[in-house]
């Protein structure tokens, strides 16, 4: 579990920025799981940024993650993270 791994990390390491995207129509893994991960990452002392977004109508691994809007959001996130000199 990512939450278990995160809970066992020491306070020193700086975490990379995270983009968590979850479909609100996911019947395999509840969106609350991603919400819990988001909260845990945000609370970690080494947090360097975490963004959580819901994809309306998207199921688990559905094609919605490959649609232009989702792909553009990922590209935007990467551009922001890679442009940040810190």
N, C-alpha and C positions, 0 to 999 in steps of 0.2 A: 504494500500500500504506500503510495506517495506520502500520505499523512504520517505514517509510521517512520518512514525514512526522514522526513522533515523534522519530526519530533526528536529524533536521535542525533541530529546535527548539533555540533557545538555552536556557541553564539558567534564565533569569530568569522566564519566564511561569509563572503558576500555572494548572494545568489544572483543568477542572471535575471534579466527581465523576463517576465512570462506573459503570454497571451493565451488565455483560456477561452475557448469557444465551445458552446454546448447547445445542442438543439433542444427546443422546448417540446418537441414531439418524440423525444428519445424514450422508447419503452424498454430499453435494455439497461441503461444506467440513468438514474434519476438526476435531473439538473442540480438537486441539492448536494450531490457528491462534488460537483465542480464548485458550487458555492462554498462548501466546507474547505476545499483545497485553496480557493481564493482567499478566504479568511485566514487560514493558517499561514499562507505565504505572506500576506500583508502584515501579519503580526510578528513574523520572524525578524529578529534584530538585523539580519543581513539582507533584508528586503531591498532590492534595487528597482522595484516597480513591478506591479502585477495588474493586468487588465482582464476583466471578466465580461464576456459578452454572450448574450443569448441569441441564437439564430432562430427566428420565428418559423415554425412549421418544419424544422429540420429534425429528422430522425437520427438514430445512431449510425454514423458514417454514411449518411445519405448524400445524394448528389448536391444538396444545398451547400456543402462545404467546398465544392468545386465551382460553384457559380461565381460570376464576375464580382458580385458585391463582397462575398467572403474572401475571394482571392485578393481583391483590392485592399481589404482590411488587413490581411496578413502582410501584403507588400508594404502598406503604410506603416504598420508596426515595425517591420524590419528596417525600413528606411529611417524611422525615428530612432530606433535603438542603435543602428550602425552609425548614424550621424552624430550621436552623443559622444563627445570625447572623454567622458568620465567612465 
